[in-house]
Amino acid sequence: MTAQQIPDIKIPADLLPGDGRFGCGPSKVRPEAVRALADRALDYLGTSHRQPGVRSVVGRLRAELAELFSLPEGYEVVLGNGGTTAFWDAATFCLIEERSQHLSFGEFSSKFAAAAAAAPHLKDPEVIESAAGTHPEAVARDDVDLYALTHNETSTGVMMQLTRPPGSSGLVAVDATSGAGGLRFDASQVDVYYFAPQKCFASDGGLWVAAYSPAAVERIERTASSGRWVPASLDLAVALDNSRKDQTYNTPALATLFLFVDQVEWMLGNGGLEWAASRSDASADHLYSWAEGADYASPFVSDPAERSRVVGTVDLDESIDAPTISKVLRANGIVDTESYRKLGRNQLRIGMFPAVEPDDVVALTRSIDHVVGQLRG
Ligand SMILES: *Cc1c(COP(=O)(O)O)cnc(C)c1O
């Protein structure tokens, strides 16, 4: 569709959200955090990551994430470069001993499964799939040493409760890229909780962070001494060693670290994970009740318990073209409401991370109603 073909609909200013960013990553960065970064333009940006200034930011980040997630005694927070995608590759080298089991229920969860399947040093993983809009359950197996779960499948808007598969002894590793910081969980149920900061943590991409249980640390130490070849930049033992010194193996993006810790401190200062998750709850409660009430919309995920509180997917009636709605919204300054392309549905996808104002989600649905009303004439 060319610009000329986008229906010329102007949403009245009093209906528009205060901030029009509803993307699922990179997602809304709080302007206050950007201003705080600008204030540190002269003494933080452009300084060495091996010196106390930057290292103290990394140290704060590690300690404060442990507090935010209420990590049990002995858990540690580690970080490295390359985002979640690099962490999947690192995990195939350093966390999976022989065989993993993957719950595959969308684009992101399928990717770690593919990385493990492609690794010549591992046995074929067990991949348990379920239809888009649902999630499968893990099944304990004697020959599985790592269970790969996904807290929130960003491509479909499905979230899952994190529990150890009953009777299992393997590590539980959770891709929490879009869930961490916005969804509640019990850290004692997981061994590796990993993510990147461009979603709930309202920062930029390019970094990975992982909270490890003592069992995960032991696994990393064991694979490191097994003689398996590991590229240094993907070596989780190297990352662990550097993180313990509040550093990364190679140079991190200092602005990303700053915005990340600012967001963690914003959450902690207001009441922690419970408060942050409550903001996403308020947004999600509104979005799904609006979708259930509108005659042209419905929540994509049928089980209310699996409907994500941080990434909302809403199907539209076929008489309303969802891509056109997203384009009209974009022309009015409301961006990134498009559904995940490969899902191929007539759908809107709404990021409802803690940084998003719940009132802005209300304004968003009012704006969508206005656009649909105009299109219907
Ligand atoms: C965004 C996302 C990723 C990809 O993260 P990168 O940092 O871009 O590699 C992986 N998993 C989930 C669940 C995501 O939402």
The ligand as an ORCA input file, in Angstrom:
! r2SCAN-3c Opt
* xyz 0 1
  C      12.844    -10.349     21.366
  C      12.976    -11.781     21.743
  C      14.125    -12.522     21.429
  C      15.243    -11.959     20.597
  O      16.061    -11.129     21.363
  P      17.409    -10.530     20.712
  O      18.012     -9.764     21.851
  O      16.989     -9.680     19.561
  O      18.242    -11.668     20.271
  C      14.194    -13.822     21.871
  N      13.202    -14.376     22.586
  C      12.076    -13.697     22.900
  C      11.007    -14.373     23.694
  C      11.944    -12.385     22.488
  O      10.834    -11.699     22.801
*
